[in-house]
């Protein structure tokens, strides 16, 4: 091999040397971005003229424009209007009539008055409490919808960031592969490399183009997904995501579970369903008591030119209680047991989501550290050594290519784990009722979910 190098023309050797010297700075700039991003933030490659999109501004737009959030708020407002309706007495009746009774001294004249149905004391109050519990439940449904959509928006945003970083890394590696192809052609022209090296470089360039086509499709799909969430036309243009600030999760699992128990909107909504069912049971039992009907009439006797009055009190007797009131109580009790089981199932699901996302975040943090501090620096040295070795014929092309692919996969994995970490935190925020920052004592529970939790544990 050394004897062959003696006969290499000087221009060929200059080409190989320039390729090695030119490739290393090109890759090194990408490695510096990748390595430094995990400590503070990840730089996002942007084409000149692209607009940056900020996740916080997208969240504000989502909250203001999302039809799903608006619909949840309208359902909440509609439930508020029910409360005064069910707490109000039934509409009174105005009565007008004329009477004539054939007697020795005939009685004839006009009748006028009003009637009012009066439910048994406590029924209207219980109806109001049932309606108010439904208001509270729909409030938590509104909060759950808002947090769920914010988490979905963040996940789409972080996925878009990953696609942009992938395009940036793959584009840089495409330039490297084109340089490898030139080097392989130069070595093949002087008999120092096999034609297979040139073909292999061309195949890898084609594979890179294939991968870029897939990434472009994923980018456009994510643009449409984000536009849908913020109620824009799906075809509207969308800029490049801003830098991601990686936040280390310092809250222990036990505290996260406690936050979910006390503040998760999905859990609070099911707890409010229990409250509503409990009051429905009380209302059903109160239906055994009769309602009243009061009627007051004024009477006019035209024959003697005198006025009189008449007062009547009616009572609704629950005569068919076996098939009506009793079955109503059974219905309410079954609904209460169902609500309690729903709460138990919802709590299990919420605590599972907390544990699952917590361990995903922990895994991502460990892998980020390993990739940033060990694998990528080692892969960097391996590629540099392979570049230098291939230029002087000590390393084959397959080794050089594998070194580049290992580095590319490590860079993509690093950014993928950064995105997975932020997505796990976004899901934790949704399931624990809000941002993870701030002490637990500053939050205010929105319902009696703690009481229901203690009842289930006991």
LOLO-978172 format. One record per residue (C-alpha): residue number from 1; x negated, y negated, z negated. Coordinates in nm, 4 decimals. Example, Ala and Ser with C-alpha at 12.3 -4.5 7.8 and 13.67 -1.06 7.14 Angstrom:
BEGIN
1, -1.2300, 0.4500, -0.7800 $
2, -1.3670, 0.1060, -0.7140 $
END
This chain:
BEGIN
1, 0.0000, 0.0000, 0.0000 $
2, -0.2828, -0.2411, -0.0833 $
3, -0.4489, -0.1670, 0.2522 $
4, -0.1274, -0.2676, 0.4290 $
5, -0.1117, -0.5979, 0.2456 $
6, -0.4451, -0.6942, 0.3908 $
7, -0.2930, -0.6954, 0.7373 $
8, 0.0160, -0.9033, 0.6458 $
9, 0.0107, -1.2298, 0.8409 $
10, -0.0294, -1.5394, 0.6301 $
11, 0.3140, -1.6798, 0.7248 $
12, 0.4856, -1.3641, 0.6014 $
13, 0.3124, -1.3805, 0.2661 $
14, 0.4046, -1.7491, 0.2354 $
15, 0.7715, -1.6615, 0.3006 $
16, 0.7759, -1.3962, 0.0301 $
17, 0.6063, -1.6251, -0.2191 $
18, 0.8481, -1.9101, -0.1534 $
19, 1.1435, -1.6708, -0.1928 $
20, 1.0262, -1.5585, -0.5358 $
21, 0.9495, -1.9115, -0.6469 $
22, 1.2809, -2.0403, -0.5156 $
23, 1.4998, -1.7629, -0.6588 $
24, 1.3819, -1.7856, -1.0159 $
25, 1.4784, -2.1528, -1.0748 $
26, 1.8120, -2.0949, -0.9026 $
27, 1.8977, -1.8080, -1.1330 $
28, 1.7471, -1.9756, -1.4385 $
29, 1.9845, -2.2699, -1.4149 $
30, 2.2810, -2.0313, -1.4205 $
31, 2.1371, -1.8337, -1.7115 $
32, 2.0849, -2.1520, -1.9091 $
33, 2.4526, -2.2425, -1.8660 $
34, 2.5605, -1.8947, -1.9657 $
35, 2.3339, -1.8648, -2.2657 $
36, 2.4004, -2.2077, -2.4073 $
37, 2.7773, -2.2025, -2.3624 $
38, 2.8528, -1.9558, -2.6391 $
39, 2.7014, -2.1701, -2.9084 $
40, 2.9009, -2.4841, -2.8417 $
41, 3.0899, -2.4770, -2.5148 $
42, 3.0910, -2.3157, -2.1752 $
43, 3.0170, -2.5418, -1.8788 $
44, 3.2659, -2.5077, -1.5973 $
45, 3.1460, -2.5404, -1.2385 $
46, 3.3507, -2.7999, -1.0545 $
47, 3.3495, -2.8989, -0.6927 $
48, 3.2976, -3.2676, -0.6227 $
49, 3.6328, -3.4410, -0.6335 $
50, 3.8100, -3.1780, -0.8472 $
51, 4.0196, -3.3009, -1.1388 $
52, 3.9725, -3.1572, -1.4828 $
53, 4.2733, -3.0160, -1.6642 $
54, 4.2920, -3.0355, -2.0412 $
55, 4.4734, -2.7671, -2.2376 $
56, 4.6122, -3.0152, -2.4894 $
57, 4.7708, -3.2321, -2.2203 $
58, 4.9189, -2.9194, -2.0624 $
59, 5.0676, -2.8200, -2.3990 $
60, 5.2257, -3.1646, -2.4378 $
61, 5.3697, -3.1370, -2.0877 $
62, 5.4982, -2.7878, -2.1645 $
63, 5.6765, -2.8997, -2.4826 $
64, 5.8312, -3.1978, -2.3032 $
65, 5.9374, -3.0285, -1.9789 $
66, 5.9847, -2.6550, -2.0313 $
67, 6.3456, -2.5511, -1.9554 $
68, 6.3131, -2.2555, -2.1918 $
69, 6.2179, -2.4812, -2.4817 $
70, 6.4951, -2.7254, -2.3917 $
71, 6.7496, -2.4426, -2.3798 $
72, 6.6405, -2.3188, -2.7229 $
73, 6.6742, -2.6701, -2.8631 $
74, 7.0219, -2.7108, -2.7131 $
75, 7.1334, -2.3815, -2.8701 $
76, 7.0047, -2.5110, -3.2024 $
77, 7.1910, -2.8426, -3.1602 $
78, 7.5077, -2.6594, -3.0579 $
79, 7.4940, -2.4497, -3.3760 $
80, 7.4608, -2.7657, -3.5861 $
81, 7.7916, -2.8895, -3.4454 $
82, 7.9660, -2.5714, -3.5620 $
83, 7.9021, -2.6318, -3.9339 $
84, 8.1442, -2.9257, -3.9886 $
85, 8.4060, -2.7552, -3.7720 $
86, 8.4309, -2.4401, -3.9851 $
87, 8.4218, -2.6376, -4.3109 $
88, 8.7233, -2.8492, -4.2156 $
89, 9.0841, -2.7651, -4.2975 $
90, 9.3061, -2.6484, -4.0103 $
91, 9.4925, -2.9240, -3.8299 $
92, 9.8153, -3.0268, -4.0093 $
93, 10.1543, -2.9794, -3.8451 $
94, 10.3973, -3.2656, -3.7827 $
95, 10.7571, -3.1476, -3.8006 $
96, 11.0651, -3.3193, -3.6631 $
97, 11.4199, -3.1769, -3.6480 $
98, 11.7899, -3.2249, -3.6904 $
99, 12.0215, -3.0227, -3.9083 $
100, 12.3969, -2.9857, -3.9351 $
101, 12.5610, -2.7489, -4.1789 $
102, 12.9408, -2.6935, -4.1605 $
103, 13.0541, -2.7105, -4.5182 $
104, 13.3469, -2.8662, -4.7065 $
105, 13.1342, -3.1733, -4.7160 $
106, 12.9306, -3.1331, -4.3961 $
107, 12.5546, -3.1950, -4.4117 $
108, 12.3978, -3.3420, -4.1045 $
109, 12.0965, -3.5601, -4.0326 $
110, 11.7353, -3.5752, -3.9232 $
111, 11.4435, -3.3835, -4.0772 $
112, 11.0815, -3.4989, -4.0679 $
113, 10.7636, -3.4015, -4.2459 $
114, 10.4330, -3.2174, -4.2170 $
115, 10.2772, -2.8810, -4.2995 $
116, 9.9225, -2.7839, -4.3913 $
117, 9.7522, -2.4449, -4.4060 $
118, 9.5098, -2.4236, -4.7005 $
119, 9.2591, -2.1362, -4.7117 $
120, 9.1863, -1.9736, -5.0459 $
121, 8.9275, -2.1753, -5.2416 $
122, 8.5720, -2.0805, -5.1387 $
123, 8.6500, -1.9574, -4.7872 $
124, 8.5632, -2.2819, -4.6109 $
125, 8.2442, -2.3154, -4.8129 $
126, 8.1348, -1.9623, -4.7184 $
127, 8.2176, -2.0233, -4.3535 $
128, 7.9954, -2.3312, -4.3664 $
129, 7.7132, -2.1343, -4.5263 $
130, 7.7371, -1.8666, -4.2582 $
131, 7.7241, -2.1325, -3.9869 $
132, 7.4323, -2.3099, -4.1576 $
133, 7.2378, -1.9836, -4.1747 $
134, 7.2900, -1.9476, -3.8008 $
135, 7.1569, -2.3021, -3.7560 $
136, 6.8456, -2.2118, -3.9540 $
137, 6.8005, -1.8931, -3.7534 $
138, 6.8233, -2.0773, -3.4222 $
139, 6.5763, -2.3355, -3.5519 $
140, 6.3243, -2.0572, -3.6085 $
141, 6.4098, -1.9115, -3.2676 $
142, 6.3287, -2.2518, -3.1195 $
143, 5.9947, -2.2603, -3.3044 $
144, 5.9161, -1.9051, -3.1945 $
145, 5.9956, -1.9893, -2.8317 $
146, 5.7748, -2.2976, -2.8431 $
147, 5.4793, -2.1142, -2.9983 $
148, 5.5201, -1.8169, -2.7639 $
149, 5.5112, -2.0386, -2.4559 $
150, 5.2144, -2.2366, -2.5891 $
151, 5.0256, -1.9103, -2.6420 $
152, 5.1183, -1.7954, -2.2911 $
153, 4.9971, -2.1274, -2.1497 $
154, 4.6683, -2.1010, -2.3377 $
155, 4.6146, -1.7465, -2.2150 $
156, 4.6758, -1.8527, -1.8538 $
157, 4.4446, -2.1521, -1.9022 $
158, 4.1648, -1.9366, -2.0444 $
159, 4.2127, -1.6791, -1.7690 $
160, 4.1800, -1.9608, -1.5149 $
161, 3.8603, -2.0724, -1.6855 $
162, 3.7242, -1.7191, -1.6566 $
163, 3.8109, -1.7031, -1.2861 $
164, 3.6332, -2.0342, -1.2235 $
165, 3.3239, -1.9140, -1.4118 $
166, 3.3332, -1.5855, -1.2204 $
167, 3.3465, -1.7718, -0.8894 $
168, 3.0523, -1.9860, -1.0011 $
169, 2.8413, -1.6852, -1.1025 $
170, 2.9277, -1.4809, -0.7947 $
171, 2.8544, -1.7763, -0.5641 $
172, 2.5103, -1.8163, -0.7199 $
173, 2.4440, -1.4458, -0.6812 $
174, 2.5539, -1.4654, -0.3188 $
175, 2.2762, -1.7187, -0.2606 $
176, 2.0316, -1.4837, -0.4331 $
177, 2.1448, -1.1907, -0.2183 $
178, 2.1007, -1.3984, 0.0951 $
179, 1.7464, -1.4735, -0.0199 $
180, 1.6959, -1.1017, -0.0861 $
181, 1.8144, -1.0277, 0.2659 $
182, 1.5631, -1.2715, 0.4118 $
183, 1.2862, -1.1170, 0.2038 $
184, 1.3862, -0.7637, 0.3094 $
185, 1.3917, -0.8680, 0.6767 $
186, 1.0471, -1.0265, 0.6426 $
187, 0.9029, -0.7143, 0.4808 $
188, 1.0765, -0.4889, 0.7348 $
189, 0.9325, -0.6906, 1.0236 $
190, 0.5781, -0.6044, 0.9089 $
191, 0.6581, -0.2457, 0.8172 $
192, 0.6505, -0.2978, 0.4408 $
193, 1.0175, -0.2140, 0.3765 $
194, 1.2804, 0.0180, 0.5156 $
195, 1.5651, -0.1083, 0.7291 $
196, 1.7940, 0.0388, 0.4641 $
197, 1.6938, -0.2489, 0.2341 $
198, 1.8274, -0.5002, 0.4865 $
199, 2.1521, -0.3052, 0.5273 $
200, 2.1927, -0.2691, 0.1529 $
201, 2.1512, -0.6445, 0.1040 $
202, 2.4085, -0.7104, 0.3753 $
203, 2.6518, -0.4648, 0.2162 $
204, 2.6173, -0.6380, -0.1201 $
205, 2.6767, -0.9764, 0.0444 $
206, 2.9952, -0.8379, 0.1995 $
207, 3.1025, -0.7026, -0.1376 $
208, 3.0442, -1.0458, -0.2889 $
209, 3.2655, -1.2003, -0.0209 $
210, 3.5300, -0.9410, -0.1013 $
211, 3.5083, -1.0249, -0.4695 $
212, 3.5340, -1.3961, -0.3992 $
213, 3.8509, -1.3357, -0.1973 $
214, 4.0057, -1.1521, -0.4943 $
215, 3.8997, -1.4291, -0.7328 $
216, 4.0503, -1.6944, -0.5062 $
217, 4.3801, -1.5042, -0.5069 $
218, 4.3705, -1.4759, -0.8863 $
219, 4.2980, -1.8482, -0.9139 $
220, 4.5976, -1.9397, -0.6991 $
221, 4.8228, -1.6997, -0.8924 $
222, 4.7124, -1.8562, -1.2216 $
223, 4.7765, -2.2024, -1.0784 $
224, 5.1327, -2.0940, -1.0003 $
225, 5.1738, -1.9378, -1.3472 $
226, 5.0616, -2.2564, -1.5246 $
227, 5.2781, -2.4735, -1.3003 $
228, 5.5764, -2.2525, -1.3782 $
229, 5.5220, -2.2885, -1.7520 $
230, 5.5015, -2.6701, -1.7344 $
231, 5.7977, -2.6848, -1.4932 $
232, 5.6057, -2.8000, -1.1882 $
233, 5.6484, -2.6639, -0.8357 $
234, 5.4345, -2.3484, -0.8126 $
235, 5.2479, -2.4809, -0.5076 $
236, 5.1356, -2.8029, -0.6806 $
237, 4.7561, -2.8412, -0.6971 $
238, 4.5794, -2.7833, -1.0253 $
239, 4.2308, -2.8914, -1.1246 $
240, 3.9422, -2.7170, -1.2971 $
241, 3.9735, -2.6234, -1.6660 $
242, 3.7649, -2.8212, -1.9100 $
243, 3.4958, -2.6707, -2.1251 $
244, 3.5943, -2.4055, -2.3759 $
245, 3.4911, -2.4687, -2.7346 $
246, 3.4339, -2.1320, -2.8957 $
247, 3.5619, -2.1311, -3.2533 $
248, 3.4464, -1.8656, -3.4965 $
249, 3.7334, -1.7071, -3.6889 $
250, 3.6578, -1.7528, -4.0590 $
251, 4.0008, -1.6761, -4.2075 $
252, 4.0147, -1.3251, -4.3601 $
253, 4.2724, -1.0728, -4.2477 $
254, 4.4571, -1.0830, -4.5807 $
255, 4.5168, -1.4584, -4.5533 $
256, 4.6292, -1.4262, -4.1910 $
257, 4.8797, -1.1598, -4.2949 $
258, 5.0030, -1.3852, -4.5758 $
259, 5.0494, -1.6729, -4.3299 $
260, 5.2444, -1.4464, -4.0970 $
261, 5.4657, -1.3297, -4.3848 $
262, 5.5478, -1.6857, -4.4850 $
263, 5.5418, -1.8874, -4.1638 $
264, 5.5927, -1.6614, -3.8606 $
265, 5.8986, -1.8015, -3.6771 $
266, 5.9936, -1.4573, -3.5476 $
267, 5.9937, -1.3244, -3.9047 $
268, 6.1733, -1.6291, -4.0429 $
269, 6.4450, -1.5898, -3.7796 $
270, 6.5164, -1.2318, -3.8884 $
271, 6.5094, -1.3436, -4.2531 $
272, 6.7753, -1.6025, -4.1712 $
273, 6.9801, -1.3255, -4.0122 $
274, 6.9764, -1.1508, -4.3509 $
275, 7.0937, -1.4720, -4.5207 $
276, 7.3752, -1.5068, -4.2713 $
277, 7.4780, -1.1428, -4.3166 $
278, 7.4810, -1.1765, -4.6958 $
279, 7.7152, -1.4721, -4.6756 $
280, 7.9256, -1.2891, -4.4183 $
281, 7.9716, -1.0088, -4.6706 $
282, 8.0860, -1.2595, -4.9336 $
283, 8.3243, -1.4165, -4.6843 $
284, 8.4650, -1.0767, -4.5840 $
285, 8.5344, -0.9923, -4.9469 $
286, 8.7022, -1.3298, -4.9957 $
287, 8.9473, -1.2384, -4.7170 $
288, 9.1294, -1.0126, -4.9677 $
289, 9.2613, -1.3336, -5.1270 $
290, 9.5686, -1.4985, -4.9710 $
291, 9.5796, -1.8290, -4.7882 $
292, 9.8500, -2.0891, -4.8564 $
293, 10.0822, -2.2955, -4.6449 $
294, 10.2368, -2.6158, -4.7842 $
295, 10.5265, -2.7894, -4.6115 $
296, 10.6892, -3.1204, -4.7163 $
297, 11.0052, -3.2428, -4.5403 $
298, 11.2188, -3.5526, -4.5683 $
299, 11.5942, -3.5036, -4.5139 $
300, 11.8543, -3.7551, -4.4031 $
301, 12.2283, -3.7021, -4.4750 $
302, 12.4184, -3.9310, -4.2459 $
303, 12.7580, -3.8422, -4.3967 $
304, 12.6797, -3.9854, -4.7350 $
305, 12.4065, -4.2191, -4.6143 $
306, 12.1463, -4.0702, -4.8487 $
307, 11.7954, -3.9238, -4.8232 $
308, 11.6459, -3.6094, -4.9713 $
309, 11.3340, -3.4023, -4.9541 $
310, 11.2214, -3.0431, -4.9400 $
311, 10.8870, -2.8882, -5.0459 $
312, 10.7875, -2.5307, -4.9641 $
313, 10.4772, -2.3261, -5.0421 $
314, 10.4007, -2.0176, -4.8327 $
315, 10.1517, -1.7422, -4.9136 $
316, 9.9869, -1.5134, -4.6598 $
317, 9.9904, -1.1676, -4.8128 $
318, 9.7029, -0.9361, -4.7001 $
319, 9.9469, -0.6502, -4.6627 $
320, 9.7423, -0.4553, -4.4075 $
321, 9.4185, -0.4731, -4.6020 $
322, 9.3326, -0.1080, -4.5333 $
323, 9.2961, -0.1677, -4.1609 $
324, 9.1968, -0.5330, -4.1673 $
325, 9.0199, -0.6787, -4.4720 $
326, 8.8639, -0.3504, -4.5823 $
327, 8.7275, -0.2820, -4.2353 $
328, 8.5979, -0.6373, -4.2194 $
329, 8.3945, -0.5748, -4.5348 $
330, 8.2575, -0.2534, -4.3857 $
331, 8.1593, -0.4422, -4.0721 $
332, 7.9804, -0.7111, -4.2721 $
333, 7.7952, -0.4575, -4.4883 $
334, 7.6798, -0.2652, -4.1808 $
335, 7.5618, -0.5914, -4.0259 $
336, 7.3679, -0.6718, -4.3423 $
337, 7.1907, -0.3337, -4.3430 $
338, 7.1121, -0.3767, -3.9748 $
339, 6.9635, -0.7217, -4.0395 $
340, 6.7454, -0.5812, -4.3164 $
341, 6.6180, -0.3056, -4.0883 $
342, 6.5518, -0.5631, -3.8156 $
343, 6.3506, -0.7653, -4.0655 $
344, 6.1482, -0.4596, -4.1638 $
345, 6.0757, -0.3756, -3.7990 $
346, 5.9893, -0.7393, -3.7169 $
347, 5.7536, -0.7603, -4.0134 $
348, 5.5738, -0.4427, -3.9100 $
349, 5.5377, -0.5768, -3.5570 $
350, 5.4093, -0.9154, -3.6773 $
351, 5.1528, -0.7618, -3.9123 $
352, 5.0380, -0.5290, -3.6333 $
353, 4.9874, -0.8260, -3.4025 $
354, 4.7875, -1.0037, -3.6729 $
355, 4.5597, -0.7036, -3.7272 $
356, 4.5241, -0.6298, -3.3556 $
357, 4.4298, -0.9855, -3.2594 $
358, 4.2047, -1.0217, -3.5641 $
359, 3.9943, -0.7186, -3.4692 $
360, 3.9909, -0.8296, -3.1044 $
361, 3.8513, -1.1666, -3.2100 $
362, 3.5912, -0.9977, -3.4310 $
363, 3.4875, -0.7659, -3.1478 $
364, 3.4535, -1.0590, -2.9098 $
365, 3.2349, -1.2490, -3.1580 $
366, 2.9994, -0.9511, -3.1971 $
367, 2.9756, -0.8935, -2.8231 $
368, 2.9154, -1.2624, -2.7534 $
369, 2.6217, -1.2555, -2.9942 $
370, 2.4774, -0.9358, -2.8428 $
371, 2.5191, -1.0534, -2.4837 $
372, 2.3872, -1.4033, -2.5491 $
373, 2.0908, -1.3161, -2.7700 $
374, 1.9865, -0.9741, -2.6395 $
375, 2.1303, -0.8383, -2.3162 $
376, 2.1211, -1.1514, -2.0975 $
377, 1.7644, -1.2550, -2.1971 $
378, 1.6488, -0.8977, -2.1365 $
379, 1.8300, -0.8828, -1.8033 $
380, 1.6715, -1.2180, -1.7133 $
381, 1.3222, -1.0848, -1.7714 $
382, 1.4087, -0.7687, -1.5824 $
383, 1.5248, -0.9641, -1.2757 $
384, 1.2211, -1.1923, -1.2818 $
385, 0.9885, -0.8926, -1.3021 $
386, 1.1774, -0.7160, -1.0237 $
387, 1.1574, -1.0254, -0.8017 $
388, 0.7834, -1.0570, -0.8505 $
389, 0.7289, -0.6827, -0.8094 $
390, 0.9317, -0.6578, -0.4898 $
391, 0.7432, -0.9501, -0.3336 $
392, 0.4130, -0.7581, -0.3639 $
393, 0.5560, -0.4144, -0.2898 $
394, 0.5437, -0.2669, -0.6399 $
395, 0.9231, -0.2411, -0.6866 $
396, 1.1767, -0.0997, -0.4422 $
397, 1.4792, -0.2935, -0.3243 $
398, 1.7269, -0.0820, -0.5183 $
399, 1.5584, -0.1765, -0.8460 $
400, 1.5700, -0.5431, -0.7507 $
401, 1.9359, -0.5191, -0.6574 $
402, 2.0292, -0.3308, -0.9742 $
403, 1.8533, -0.5961, -1.1831 $
404, 2.0632, -0.8666, -1.0225 $
405, 2.3880, -0.6730, -1.0637 $
406, 2.3145, -0.5971, -1.4287 $
407, 2.2573, -0.9660, -1.4962 $
408, 2.5735, -1.0615, -1.3075 $
409, 2.7859, -0.8094, -1.4966 $
410, 2.6388, -0.9300, -1.8274 $
411, 2.7156, -1.2929, -1.7456 $
412, 3.0712, -1.2061, -1.6450 $
413, 3.1165, -0.9955, -1.9574 $
414, 2.9913, -1.2808, -2.1754 $
415, 3.2434, -1.5273, -2.0349 $
416, 3.5121, -1.2602, -2.0423 $
417, 3.4540, -1.2044, -2.4132 $
418, 3.4564, -1.5796, -2.4776 $
419, 3.7943, -1.5999, -2.3068 $
420, 3.9229, -1.2894, -2.4895 $
421, 3.8208, -1.4479, -2.8191 $
422, 4.0119, -1.7694, -2.7488 $
423, 4.3155, -1.5754, -2.6239 $
424, 4.3199, -1.3693, -2.9442 $
425, 4.3123, -1.6908, -3.1494 $
426, 4.5992, -1.8328, -2.9403 $
427, 4.8104, -1.5237, -3.0109 $
428, 4.7237, -1.5456, -3.3813 $
429, 4.8442, -1.9054, -3.3882 $
430, 5.1738, -1.7993, -3.2319 $
431, 5.2314, -1.5150, -3.4753 $
432, 5.1209, -1.7043, -3.7895 $
433, 5.3324, -2.0107, -3.7184 $
434, 5.0838, -2.2719, -3.5987 $
435, 4.7188, -2.3790, -3.5777 $
436, 4.4750, -2.1724, -3.7793 $
437, 4.2988, -2.4800, -3.9162 $
438, 4.3921, -2.6292, -4.2518 $
439, 4.4481, -2.4722, -4.5938 $
440, 4.7424, -2.2430, -4.6548 $
441, 4.8689, -2.4571, -4.9437 $
442, 4.9522, -2.7437, -4.7028 $
443, 5.2135, -2.5398, -4.5186 $
444, 5.5747, -2.5326, -4.6297 $
445, 5.7740, -2.2117, -4.5946 $
446, 6.0839, -2.2515, -4.3816 $
447, 6.3025, -1.9777, -4.5281 $
448, 6.3420, -1.7023, -4.7827 $
449, 6.1288, -1.4515, -4.5925 $
450, 5.8983, -1.4103, -4.8949 $
451, 6.1952, -1.2914, -5.1019 $
452, 6.2998, -1.0398, -4.8371 $
453, 5.9390, -0.9209, -4.8066 $
454, 5.9167, -0.8602, -5.1811 $
455, 6.2496, -0.6782, -5.1716 $
456, 6.1198, -0.4461, -4.8993 $
457, 5.7954, -0.3815, -5.0878 $
458, 5.9833, -0.3053, -5.4089 $
END
